[in-house]
């Protein structure tokens, strides 16, 4: 029995961590994957486990039998597998509330979903104390026995950390990941009942896997979200991905859906967003022409809107290296966003790492890899901008798209301050009607007057795609006078999460969501 107990503890530990990570994805698909969301998930999971350890010790002393432990384990497994099916109606309600920006409903839904995990996680927490009690043969070896149990449980948790994120969620989705781990643990529990209690005790609970299979079959093709115009949804290692078609526009949304990451329209090219604005940075230099722009890098390619806009203006002679972390987003780009231009070279992987490895020099480096609250700190630092500068041509320009909230420019000021340590000129442009700001940094001293001179000259060239002049006009009209010198972000100290979380919370508490309606 001791060997099977160790196996049970291993699978229980694996399922606990798998459930925690799958919970993060399940909730993150609607509420996002910010640090605030993850802190709530991890914190409550730890509270539930604490309760489980306490109850497990009491129950084990009261009824130290395999029958009691494996019954508890069976219910834990059953409720683990059941969680996503119970949670989906609540999450759909929350998704609708997100579209309507109803803060009260969102908060209530978030709490309800987290409460759903109290039963399975608490029950899973009881297993290790139970296993220790059942394995105890001699008080003289109590330390060794408990150490062995916790070591095996932790090893299972280690395996459970990687299996969901690397294999199951990207291949079968979050809901089926819960189902697979729940069913596997349930079979372990039923086998334990049959082996160490009686076959009758096992048969009393044989209805559990049958019910789960029936529920899975009934809800096999359900979508997590049913947003207007939704034509596609999938999950990757990193994101919940949605594609919508609204009024002729194809839109890419990720996770909570509160942002358009890529856009396409067969008859329109100007979207009043950041995508076309990346390509105008070189015109802060004097006497620049489209023929001067030969090579561009995009960090955060998404579904390729910025690459397509630049190709429209500069033609296929412009070579573009697009760095994108999520390969499934790239697949969506090819399928739904007409991303197949032959001048685009797609590089899958972390943008900073792959840009650093590149042997190329670029006229434009566009960074479109963050939007509050999803900002990778390692792409905001002095060291990152040094990498960018080392890959820019003599008259190159680095351009960032960064979000902010009305009246709070701490993030913009911090990024501009950090970039100014390397680049002699920094220009800031607020995109009208949005919460987005473009930050342009040039390798040589440049001026807004030179930009205006280039705009007037290029406006007279009828051979150019009108998208260039339209975008330059919007850029010039919306240039910001400057920025406040503040903190320099470094790899050692970049308080991005603190700034962004505080910024978002203040925005919501002040009723700022009404601005988005």
C-alpha positions in Angstrom: 0.0 0.0 0.0 2.9 2.4 0.7 4.0 2.4 -2.9 0.6 3.1 -4.1 0.2 5.9 -1.5 3.4 7.5 -2.9 2.0 7.2 -6.4 -1.3 8.8 -5.2 0.5 11.7 -3.6 2.6 12.2 -6.7 -0.5 12.4 -8.9 -2.4 14.5 -6.4 0.5 17.1 -6.3 0.7 17.1 -10.1 -3.1 17.7 -10.3 -3.0 20.5 -7.8 -0.4 22.6 -9.7 -2.1 21.7 -13.0 -5.4 22.9 -11.7 -3.7 26.1 -10.4 -2.1 26.9 -13.8 -5.3 26.0 -15.7 -7.2 28.2 -13.3 -4.9 31.1 -14.3 -5.7 30.5 -17.9 -9.4 29.9 -17.4 -9.8 33.2 -15.5 -7.2 35.0 -17.6 -9.2 34.3 -20.8 -11.7 36.8 -19.5 -10.0 38.9 -16.8 -6.6 39.1 -18.3 -3.2 37.8 -17.0 -2.0 40.8 -15.1 0.0 40.4 -11.9 -3.2 41.4 -9.9 -5.1 38.5 -11.4 -2.3 36.0 -10.8 -1.8 37.3 -7.2 -5.5 36.7 -6.5 -5.4 33.2 -7.9 -2.1 32.1 -6.2 -3.1 33.7 -2.9 -6.5 32.0 -2.7 -5.1 28.7 -3.9 -2.6 28.8 -1.0 -5.4 29.6 1.5 -7.4 26.7 0.2 -4.4 24.4 0.5 -3.8 25.7 4.0 -7.4 24.8 4.9 -6.9 21.4 3.3 -3.8 20.6 5.3 -5.6 21.5 8.5 -8.7 19.4 7.8 -6.6 16.5 6.4 -4.7 16.2 9.6 -7.9 16.2 11.7 -9.8 13.8 9.4 -6.8 11.4 9.2 -6.5 11.1 13.0 -10.3 10.6 13.2 -10.5 7.9 10.5 -7.1 6.7 9.4 -8.3 4.3 6.6 -7.6 4.1 2.9 -11.3 4.1 2.4 -11.6 7.6 3.9 -8.7 9.0 2.0 -9.6 7.7 -1.4 -13.2 8.8 -1.1 -12.0 12.3 -0.4 -9.6 12.0 -3.4 -12.4 10.8 -5.7 -14.5 13.9 -4.8 -11.5 16.1 -5.2 -10.9 14.7 -8.7 -14.5 14.9 -9.7 -14.8 18.6 -8.7 -11.5 19.5 -10.4 -12.9 18.1 -13.7 -16.3 19.8 -13.1 -14.9 23.3 -12.4 -14.6 24.6 -16.0 -18.1 23.5 -16.9 -19.6 25.3 -13.9 -17.4 28.3 -14.4 -18.2 28.9 -18.1 -21.6 30.4 -17.6 -20.1 32.8 -15.0 -17.2 33.6 -17.3 -19.5 34.3 -20.2 -21.5 36.7 -18.1 -18.3 38.3 -17.1 -17.2 38.6 -20.7 -20.4 40.4 -21.6 -19.8 42.7 -18.6 -16.3 43.4 -19.9 -17.8 44.5 -23.2 -20.3 46.7 -21.3 -17.5 47.8 -18.9 -19.7 47.0 -15.8 -17.2 47.0 -13.0 -19.6 45.6 -10.3 -20.5 42.5 -12.4 -16.8 42.0 -13.3 -15.8 42.0 -9.6 -18.6 39.7 -8.6 -17.9 37.3 -11.4 -14.2 37.2 -10.5 -15.0 36.4 -6.9 -17.5 33.7 -7.9 -15.0 31.9 -10.2 -12.3 31.9 -7.5 -14.7 30.5 -5.0 -15.4 27.6 -7.3 -11.9 26.3 -6.6 -12.4 26.1 -2.8 -13.8 22.5 -2.8 -11.3 20.7 -5.2 -8.2 22.5 -3.9 -9.1 22.1 -0.3 -9.8 18.4 -0.8 -6.5 18.0 -2.6 -4.8 19.6 0.3 -6.0 16.9 2.6 -4.2 14.1 0.8 -0.7 14.6 2.0 -1.6 14.6 5.7 -3.7 11.6 5.1 -0.9 9.8 3.3 1.5 10.5 6.1 -0.9 9.2 8.7 -1.5 6.0 6.7 2.2 5.5 6.1 3.3 5.9 9.7 4.5 2.6 11.1 7.0 3.8 13.7 7.2 7.2 15.5 11.0 7.0 15.2 10.7 7.4 11.4 8.0 10.0 11.4 10.3 12.7 10.0 11.6 10.4 7.2 8.0 9.4 6.3 6.6 12.9 6.2 9.7 14.1 4.3 9.3 11.4 1.7 5.6 12.2 1.3 6.1 15.9 0.8 9.1 15.3 -1.5 7.0 13.0 -3.8 4.1 15.5 -3.7 6.4 18.4 -4.6 7.9 16.4 -7.5 4.4 15.8 -8.8 3.8 19.5 -8.5 6.9 20.2 -10.5 5.6 17.9 -13.3 2.2 19.6 -13.0 3.8 23.0 -13.6 4.9 22.1 -17.1 2.4 19.6 -18.5 -0.6 22.0 -18.7 1.2 25.1 -20.1 3.5 23.3 -22.6 1.4 20.4 -23.7 -2.3 20.2 -22.7 -3.6 23.8 -22.9 -2.1 24.6 -26.3 -3.2 21.3 -27.8 -6.6 20.5 -26.2 -7.6 23.7 -24.4 -8.2 24.7 -20.8 -11.5 22.9 -20.2 -10.2 19.6 -21.5 -7.0 20.0 -19.5 -9.1 20.2 -16.3 -11.0 17.1 -17.5 -7.9 15.0 -18.3 -6.2 15.7 -15.0 -9.4 15.3 -13.1 -10.3 12.0 -14.8 -6.8 10.6 -14.3 -6.8 11.4 -10.6 -10.3 10.0 -10.3 -9.1 6.7 -11.8 -6.3 6.6 -9.3 -8.8 7.2 -6.5 -11.2 4.5 -7.7 -8.3 2.0 -8.1 -7.2 2.8 -4.6 -10.7 2.2 -3.3 -10.9 -1.1 -5.1 -7.5 -2.2 -4.0 -7.4 -1.1 -0.3 -11.1 -0.9 0.6 -13.5 -3.0 -1.4 -14.9 -3.4 -4.9 -18.3 -2.3 -3.6 -16.9 1.0 -2.3 -15.3 1.6 -5.7 -18.6 0.8 -7.5 -20.5 3.3 -5.3 -18.5 6.1 -7.1 -18.2 4.6 -10.6 -20.9 7.1 -11.6 -18.4 10.0 -11.4 -16.4 9.3 -14.5 -19.6 8.5 -16.4 -21.1 11.8 -15.4 -18.0 13.7 -16.4 -17.8 12.0 -19.8 -21.5 12.9 -20.5 -21.0 16.5 -19.4 -17.9 16.8 -21.6 -19.8 15.4 -24.6 -22.7 17.8 -24.1 -20.5 20.8 -23.9 -17.8 19.7 -26.3 -18.2 22.5 -28.8 -19.1 25.4 -26.6 -17.1 28.6 -26.9 -15.9 30.5 -23.8 -17.0 33.8 -25.3 -19.8 34.6 -27.8 -18.8 38.1 -28.7 -20.5 39.8 -31.7 -18.9 38.7 -34.9 -16.6 36.1 -33.4 -15.3 33.8 -36.2 -12.5 32.1 -34.4 -11.1 31.3 -31.0 -8.2 29.2 -29.8 -5.7 28.9 -26.9 -1.9 28.9 -27.2 0.9 28.6 -24.6 0.6 32.3 -24.0 -2.8 33.7 -24.9 -6.5 33.2 -25.4 -6.9 34.3 -29.0 -10.1 35.7 -30.7 -10.8 36.9 -34.2 -13.9 39.1 -34.8 -15.4 40.5 -37.9 -17.3 43.7 -37.4 -18.5 46.1 -40.0 -16.1 44.8 -42.6 -13.1 44.9 -40.2 -11.2 41.8 -39.0 -10.0 42.3 -35.4 -7.5 40.4 -33.3 -8.2 40.3 -29.5 -6.2 38.6 -26.8 -7.1 37.4 -23.3 -9.5 39.8 -21.8 -10.3 41.3 -25.2 -9.8 44.9 -24.1 -7.6 45.9 -26.9 -7.3 45.4 -30.7 -3.9 44.0 -31.4 -4.3 43.7 -35.2 -6.8 45.0 -37.7 -7.6 44.4 -41.4 -10.1 45.9 -43.9 -9.9 45.0 -47.6 -10.8 48.5 -48.7 -9.3 50.7 -46.0 -5.7 51.2 -45.0 -5.8 54.0 -42.4 -7.0 52.8 -39.0 -6.1 55.8 -36.7 -4.1 53.4 -34.5 -0.5 52.7 -33.8 0.2 50.4 -36.7 0.7 52.9 -39.5 2.5 55.4 -37.1 5.5 53.2 -36.7 6.7 53.9 -40.3 6.9 57.7 -40.1 9.7 58.0 -37.5 12.5 58.5 -40.1 11.0 61.8 -41.1 12.2 63.6 -38.0 15.5 63.6 -39.9 16.0 66.3 -42.5 15.5 65.5 -46.2 14.3 61.9 -45.7 12.5 60.1 -48.5 10.8 56.7 -48.8 13.6 55.4 -50.9 16.0 55.8 -47.9 14.0 53.2 -45.9 15.3 49.7 -46.6 15.0 47.6 -43.5 12.5 47.5 -40.6 12.1 45.3 -37.4 8.8 44.9 -35.6 9.0 43.6 -32.0 5.5 42.3 -31.3 4.4 41.5 -34.8 0.9 40.1 -33.8 -1.1 39.4 -37.0 1.1 41.7 -39.1 -0.9 45.0 -39.4 2.2 47.2 -38.9 4.1 45.2 -41.5 1.3 45.4 -44.0 1.0 49.2 -43.5 4.7 49.7 -44.0 4.7 47.5 -47.1 1.9 49.6 -48.6 4.0 52.7 -48.4 7.5 51.4 -49.0 6.7 48.4 -51.3 8.1 44.9 -51.1 11.6 46.2 -51.4 11.4 47.1 -47.7 12.7 44.0 -45.8 10.8 43.4 -42.5 11.8 41.2 -39.7 8.8 40.5 -37.5 9.5 39.2 -34.0 6.5 37.5 -32.4 6.5 35.3 -29.2 3.2 33.4 -30.0 3.3 31.2 -33.1 -0.5 30.7 -33.0 -1.0 34.4 -33.4 1.2 34.2 -36.5 -1.0 31.4 -37.8 -4.0 33.6 -37.3 -2.3 36.4 -39.1 -1.7 34.3 -42.2 -5.3 32.9 -42.1 -7.3 36.0 -41.3 -5.2 39.1 -41.7 -3.5 38.7 -45.1 0.0 38.6 -43.6 1.7 36.7 -46.5 3.8 39.5 -48.0 7.1 38.0 -49.3 9.2 40.8 -47.8 8.1 39.8 -44.2 10.5 37.4 -42.4 8.7 36.1 -39.2 10.9 35.1 -36.2 9.2 33.2 -33.5 10.4 33.8 -29.9 11.2 36.5 -27.4 11.6 39.9 -29.0 14.5 41.1 -26.9 16.5 37.9 -27.2 16.0 37.5 -31.0 16.7 41.2 -31.7 19.9 40.9 -29.8 20.9 37.9 -31.8 20.1 39.6 -35.1 23.0 40.6 -37.4 21.0 43.3 -39.2 20.9 47.1 -39.0 17.5 48.6 -39.2 16.2 52.0 -40.3 13.1 51.5 -38.1 12.7 49.4 -35.0 9.0 49.2 -34.0 8.2 47.9 -30.5 4.5 47.0 -30.2 4.9 44.4 -27.4 3.1 46.0 -24.5 -0.2 47.5 -23.4 -1.1 48.1 -19.8 -1.3 45.9 -17.8 0.7 43.5 -20.0 4.1 45.1 -20.2 7.2 42.9 -20.2 9.7 44.7 -17.9 12.7 43.4 -19.8 11.6 45.4 -22.9 11.4 48.7 -21.0 15.0 49.0 -19.7 18.1 50.9 -20.5 19.8 47.6 -21.5 17.0 46.8 -23.9 17.2 50.2 -25.5 21.0 49.8 -25.8 20.3 46.6 -27.8 17.9 48.5 -30.0 20.4 51.2 -30.6 23.1 48.7 -31.6 20.8 47.4 -34.3 19.8 50.8 -35.8 21.3 52.4 -38.8 23.2 55.7 -38.5 19.9 57.5 -39.1 17.7 55.0 -37.6 14.7 55.5 -35.3 13.2 53.4 -32.5 9.4 53.7 -32.0 7.3 52.5 -29.1 3.6 52.1 -28.8 2.6 52.5 -25.1 -0.7 52.8 -23.3 -1.5 55.2 -20.5 -4.5 56.6 -18.6 -5.9 60.1 -18.8 -3.8 62.4 -16.6 -1.3 59.7 -15.6 1.8 59.8 -17.8 4.2 58.1 -15.4 4.8 55.2 -17.8 5.4 57.4 -20.8 7.7 59.7 -18.9 9.7 56.8 -17.5 10.2 55.2 -20.9 11.1 58.6 -22.5 13.5 59.3 -19.7 15.2 55.9 -20.1 15.4 56.2 -23.9 16.9 59.7 -23.6 19.9 58.2 -21.9 20.9 56.7 -25.2 19.1 58.6 -27.9 19.8 62.4 -28.4 16.2 63.2 -29.4 12.9 61.8 -28.2 9.5 62.9 -29.7 6.1 62.0 -28.2 2.8 61.8 -30.1 -0.6 61.0 -28.5 -3.0 59.1 -30.8 -6.3 61.0 -30.8 -9.3 59.3 -29.4 -7.3 56.5 -27.8 -5.2 55.8 -24.7 -2.1 55.1 -26.8 1.0 57.2 -27.2 3.9 56.8 -29.7 7.4 57.5 -28.5 10.0 58.2 -31.3 13.8 58.1 -30.4 16.4 58.9 -33.1 20.1 58.0 -33.3 21.0 61.6 -34.3 19.6 64.9 -33.1 16.3 65.6 -34.9 13.5 68.2 -34.7 9.7 68.4 -35.3 10.5 71.2 -37.7 12.3 68.8 -40.0 9.3 66.5 -39.8 7.0 69.3 -40.9 9.3 70.2 -43.8 9.3 66.6 -45.0 5.6 66.4 -44.7 5.1 69.5 -46.9 7.5 68.1 -49.5 6.1 64.6 -49.6 2.5 65.9 -49.8 3.4 67.2 -53.2 4.6 63.8 -54.5 1.5 62.1 -56.1 3.4 58.9 -56.7 3.4 58.1 -52.9 0.7 56.0 -51.3 -1.5 58.6 -49.6 -1.3 56.6 -46.3 2.1 58.1 -45.7 1.1 61.7 -45.8 -2.2 61.0 -43.9 -0.2 59.3 -41.1 2.5 62.0 -41.1 -0.2 64.7 -40.8 -1.8 63.0 -37.8 1.6 62.6 -36.2 2.6 66.2 -36.6 -0.7 67.6 -35.4 -0.7 65.5 -32.3 2.9 65.9 -31.2 3.2 66.4 -27.5 5.4 69.3 -26.2 7.6 66.9 -24.2 7.8 64.8 -21.1 8.8 65.0 -17.5 12.2 63.6 -16.6 11.7 60.8 -14.1 13.0 57.3 -13.4 15.5 55.5 -15.5 14.4 51.8 -15.9 17.2 49.2 -15.7 17.3 45.4 -15.7 18.1 45.6 -12.0 15.3 48.0 -11.1 12.3 48.6 -13.4 9.2 49.2 -11.3 6.9 48.6 -14.2 4.4 46.4 -12.4 4.1 48.8 -9.6 3.5 51.8 -11.9 1.1 50.0 -14.2 -1.0 48.3 -11.5 -1.3 51.6 -9.6 -2.2 53.4 -12.8 -4.9 50.8 -13.7 -6.4 50.7 -10.2 -6.6 54.5 -10.0 -8.2 54.6 -13.5 -10.9 52.2 -12.5 -11.6 53.7 -9.1 -12.0 57.1 -10.7 -14.6 55.8 -13.1 -12.2 55.9 -16.0 -13.8 52.9 -17.8 -16.5 55.3 -18.9 -13.8 56.9 -21.1 -13.7 53.7 -23.1 -17.4 53.5 -23.9 
